[in-house]
Amino acid sequence: MKTLGKTIAPLLSAFLWCSLIIAQTNGAPIDQSKHQGLVALDPDSSIKVLYSKGYQAEAKRQADLISDAYAFLSKIMGPKKEFYVLVVAQEDWSRNAYMSIPGLPEYYKGNIIVGAGQNAMADEYAQMISSFPKEMTKVLYEVYQNDAGQLDMKLFFDKLAIHELTHNFQDPNNQSGYSVSRWLEEIHANMGLYAYYKSERPKELKYITTLVNFSLNNPPPNAEFTSLEDFDANYYKMNPSDYGMYQMKFTKAAEKIIDVLGYEILEPLNVFLIKYDESFKDKMGALELKTKLGEEVHPLLAEMANNWE
């Protein structure tokens, strides 16, 4: 049987961070370098939304989604007082987004960026799926089908905006790097994603879980990195195929944690990530991190970390 090999992961690898100039907004270090040329949707709204000209309707749709998810997550984790949502068209992506692939939701220094219009990565992903045997991808065609009956991978990739919103909660001071552990940040971000759709939009949860399960059943061969420690140590240089597989595993782990412990587990884990900031990377080893995770958050998380495959 064919596997997804190195095709899924390069599309997902755009989660990686980059460095940008800090600008001050109301005392919070939000990066405003990517706001140029965008239009304010509603200056008086509690959530600040900027969008590419001509995409007001898309901006309103995204604002409604993120506002709803923010209301859900902030009840659990408390408020994040200052952040922006940027709804960026493909033609403006190089100017107003951080990563190179148009349409992939991302978070950096107080900016949650989502795509307006068709998602270029979703199109590329759909083309990749069409190259595999029909019997292999039947479930994907059944689930990721739009109103026109076409395969539409935006039904997965657009959901990642809530993953990025959860990163925003982890980062109260809008920093370039904030916690001791990237793998823990990613699991927590996927916990926020999964919890929101399970609680508030359960009919759409299949758009997350179906692709994750499919990917885990069709892993890329010959992974170079698999451990949690490898993920942190090789975050910027790992094979994109490995990175993509980590994200699928992180989402599956998030599903288990939320299903077993409930939505409220998001809050103590968020506190943990804020408490043990990036300065602890030189002070805390992997074993100590997992021990503290079990003691201060929940033993299940330490168990999963210690038994990671």
N, C-alpha and C positions, 0 to 999 in steps of 0.2 A: 504494500500500500504506500502511496505517496504520503509524505508528511509536509507540513507547512515549511519545514526547513528554515531557511534564512529569510523568508518572505514576510512573516508577521512582524518580527522584531524590529526591522529597520523602520517600519511605520510607527511603532510605539516608542522608539528610542528618542524621539524629540521631547520626551519628558525631561531631558538633562538640562541642568542649569547653565546660565551664562552670566557674565559680569557686566553691570551697567552703572551709569552715573546716578547718584542719589540726589533727589530734590526734596525740599521740605514743603509739606502741606499741613497746615494747622498743627504744627509741632510734631507730626509723624513723618518719618523718612520714607515717603512714597516716591517711587521713581516716576517722574512725569515726562521723561524723555520720549515716551511712546504715545503721548496724548496729542501730538501735533496733527492738525488737520481734521480732528474728530469733532463731532457735534454732540452737545449735551442733550440727552433725552428729556430729562426733567430736573432742572437745577435744584428744585426744592425737595426732591425725593431723598429719603434717608439712605438709600443705596445709589451711589453716583454711577450713572451709565453714560458712556460716550460711544458714538457709533460712526461708521463711515457714511458719508453723504449718500442718500438714496436708499438707505436700508433701515428706515425708521420702524417699519413693521417688524422686521427681524429683531431689531433692538428691543422693541416692546415685548416680543415673545420671550427673548432671552432674559430680559429684566424680570418678567413674571415668574419664570422658572427659578432663577437664582434668588429672587426675593422670597419665594415660597420655601426653597431649600434652606435659605438663611434663617427664616423664622423657625423651621424645624430644628436645625442644628444649634442655633443660639439658645434655644430653650434648654438644651442639654449641656452645652459647653460655655454658655455665657456670651456676651456680645463681643464682636470685633468692631471697634468704633470707627475705623477709617480704612476704606478700600474702594477701588474702582473696578467696574466691569467695562471692558472694551470690546465692542462688537465690531469686528474688523473684516472687511471684504477682501477677497483674494487679491484684487488690484492694489490694495493698501497694505498687504501683509508685510512686505519687506520694510515698510516705514513704521508700522504701528505694532508689530509683534516681535517676539524674541527669536523664535525658532524658524527654520527654513521652510517647513511644510505647511502650506496654508490650511487653516481650518481646525488644526488640533488644539483643543483647549489647553491652556497653560497658566501657571501662576508664577509671579516674580515680584518681590518688593511692593506688595500692596495692589498689584494689578492682576485681575483675572481676565484672561483674553479668550474670547470665543469667536468662531467664524461666522460670517454672514454670507448667505447664499450657499451654493453647493460646496461641500467639503472635498478638496482635492485629494486628501488622503483616503477618504471614504471611496471615492471613485477608483483610485489605484487599487485599493483593497478588493473592491468588487471585481475588478479585472483579474486580479490574482486568483480569487476564488473560482472564477469562471474557467480557469485553466486546469482545475482539478477534476477528477472523475465525478460525474453527477451523483453516483451512489454514495460517494464520500461526503459530499456537501449538501445532500438533500435537506437536512435539518436547517441549514443556514438559509436556503432558499425559502423554506416554509416560514421561518421566523422573521427574517429581515426583509420583509416585503412591504413596499409602500402602497399607497392607495391606488396607484396605477398598476400594481401587480409586478413591479420590478424590484430586483435586489437593490437594497439601499442601506449601505453600511453606516450612513449617518445615524441610523437608529441605534447603533452602538456608540460611535465616536462622539456624538453630541452629548451623550450622558456623562462624559468625562469632565464636563464643566463642574459637576458636583464634587468630583475627586479634587479638582483644583481649589474649589471653595473650601474644602476641608483643610488643605494645606494653608490656606489663609488664616484659619483659626490657630494653627500651630505656630504662627509667626506674628505675635502681637506687635512687634516693633518693626515689621517690614524689612527684615535683614536679608542679606545675600545668602547667608547660611546660618541656620539657627539652632538645630538640635544635635545631640551626640550621635544619632543613628539615622542614616538614610533609609535603611530597610524598615525601621520602625515607623518613620514618617510615611512611607509608602503603604504599609499595611493599614495604618490609621486613616490615611486618605481614602483608601478603598473601603474601609469600614463606614466612613461617612457616606460614600456613594451608595453602598449596598443598603445601609440603614434607611436612607431617605427614600429610595425607591421601594423598598419592602414595606415601609410604613405608609408613605403618602401616595405612591403611584404603583401599587402592586401589579397591575396589569402590564406595566412596562418593564418589570424586573427581568423578564425573559430575555430582553435585549442585552442585558449584561451577562447573565449566567450562561446563555447558550454558547456564545463565542468563547467564554472562558473554558467551559467544559470541552468544547470542540478542540481548542488549542492544547489543553492538557492531555487529551487523548491522541493528539498528533504532534508530539514534541519535535523540535529540531534535533537532528542527530549530533552526537559528539560535542556536548556542551563543555566549554572550557571552565566555566565558573558555575557553581551551584550552591555554595554555602552562603549564609547570611554575612559572614565576615568577608567573603570574596566580593559580595555586592558593594559593601562600603569601601573596601580597599581599591576596587577597580571601577568605581562608578563612572569615571570619565573616560576610561579606556577599554572597557569590556566590549566584546563582540556584540553588536546590536541584537543578534539572535538570542544571546544569553539574556540580555536586558529585557527583551520582550517576554521571555519565558518567566523571568522573575515576576513581572507584573501580573501575569496570569496566576501564578502561584500565590502572590500577595492577595489578589482578589478572592481566591478560593479560601485562603486563611481568614480573610475578613468576614466572609460569609459564615464560616464556622463560628468565629468569635461572637458575632452578632446573634446568630441563631441560638447559641448556648447561653450567652450572658445578657443579651438584651441591649437596647440602644444606649442605656445609661453608661455602659462601659467606655463610651467615647470620651466622657468628661475626665475620668482619672487618667486615662492614657494621654489626653491632651495636656493635662497638668504636668505629667511626667516629662513629656517632650519639651515643655517650656522650662521646667525646673532644671533639667540636665541639658543645658545648652551646648553650643559648639565648643566652649572652653573645656568641657569634660572629655573631649576626644583624646587628649593627652594624659588624662588622669584616671580613666576608667577602662578596664579591659573588658573583653567580650563576656567572660564568665560573671564578672561583677555586674555588668549591665543586665544580664538575664536574671541574676539573683534579685536585684533591686526591682526588676520588672514584676517578678512573682510576688515579692513582698509588698510593693507599693501600689500595684495595679490589680493583678489577679494571677493566681498560680497557673491558670490555663495558658496565659501568654508565655510564661517561662517554659512551660512544658512544650508548647509548640516550637518555641525558639530552640530549645535543647534537642528536639527530635526532628529538626528541619532536614529535609532531603532535597 
